[in-house]
Amino acid sequence: MADQGKVDPMHQFEVQKMFDMFHVGGHEVAFTTSALWMIVAGVLLWVFMIGGMKRQLVPGRWQVAVEGFTGFISSMMNANIGPEGRKYTPYVFSLFMFILMLNILGLAPFGLFGVHPFTVTSHFAITGFLAILSFSIVLIVGFWRHGLHFFSLFVPHGTPWWLLWLIPAIELVSFMVRPFSLALRLFVAMTAGHVLMKVFASFIIDGLAAGPAIGLGVGIPSMALMVGISGLELLVAGIQAYVFALLTSLYLNDAINLH
Amino acid sequence: MPQISQFAENWYAASQIFWVLLTFGFVFFVIGRGMLPKIEATVDARDRKVADDLAAAKAAHAAADALEESYRQQGDASRAAAQKAVADAKDKAAKDAEKRLAKVDAELAEKLAAAEADVSAARTSAMAEIESVAAEAASDLVARLSGVKVGAADARSAVKAVLHG
């Protein structure tokens, strides 16, 4: 914990061990706050989806909301990959909804009820795992469908013959960077947003500690900014989940419809 | 930054990977593979139903249009037939009237001619009678005035000469 009257903006990202469970290959696996929030996200998602399972011809509000999300991802897959993308919709949909739920849960004001909120997607270990998963699926699908011909991905259409020594190298690097950019984008966006909010919050606390005049002078603009940034962070939570799903679908398109 | 520094802790990476595998696995298999296809099937069924209903409505609309067209054509045809029947009847009536008129005309003309012939016959016989009466009267007058007996033929020729100039 930070010292009295001092806010450590990084403390919120610390994963707390709640209890030990078992050992695997010399590593200890524990139940953590991160695990707790992932389970909460999964359960909430499951409850949300149950509302869409009434399967009515004329849907109610909840069913429309669920079908809105499924339709959003299905149409994205259809637009980016085509009819063959339907097979991969469950994966991209799970990815999108899981990340979206974790992002929003991290922003939700649980602190008001004394619960310590935690943004799972602000951890490189988690975003990295999901990025490597997406990247592996792209590789497996690519080599499964096209065999060694998949390597022609590194030679885009219209490459002049005298650039054949350079373009594949650039394409290879950009291909190999994909999992890192995928993982870092989400992790950095989440971390930066939460740090920003903590910093503005600490301005208010430090200002008030310095006296009422400074407290009001600093606190009111900081609070106003916090309100704006909170809205912006909600937007970012949606956009980052969308970008992760969109890029996964685009990478899958490379593997499925090799030019 | 705990996201990096915590990697040094023995339990961090293993716990994170274990739990994300578990929870994301649940999300993928239960929600993505289990629930999503059913929801998509519902949406597809609805889309298909809407499309089918729209097609049926379009077909019904076309059928109604065709029916209206045929009805209109039938109306036109029967109106034309009725007009033709009326015209024919008028025509026939006019021809009949003409024929009857012509017949009556002919009859009248015949009657007129007969009457004229009668009249002229009557006039000639009357003329002849006048001549003979006048001849008798003339011979009587001559006999009474002069005592000369005039022959009937002479009297007649004389009267004829006077009568006809």
Interface residues (C-beta under 8 A of the other chain):
Chain A: M10 H11 F13 E14 V15 K17 D20 V24 G26 H27 E28 V29 A30 F31 T32 S34 A35 M38 I39 A41 G42 L45 W46 M49 I50 G52 M53 R55 Q56 L57 P59 V66 E67 T70 G71 S74 T89 P90 Y91 F93 S94 M97 F98 V120 S122 H123 F124 A125 I126 F129 L130 L133 F187 T191
Chain B: M1 P2 Q3 I4 Q6 F7 N10 W11 Y12 A13 A14 S15 Q16 I17 F18 W19 V20 L21 L22 T23 F24 F26 V27 F28 V30 I31 G32 R33 M35 L36 P37 K38 I39 E40 T42 V43 A45 R46 K49
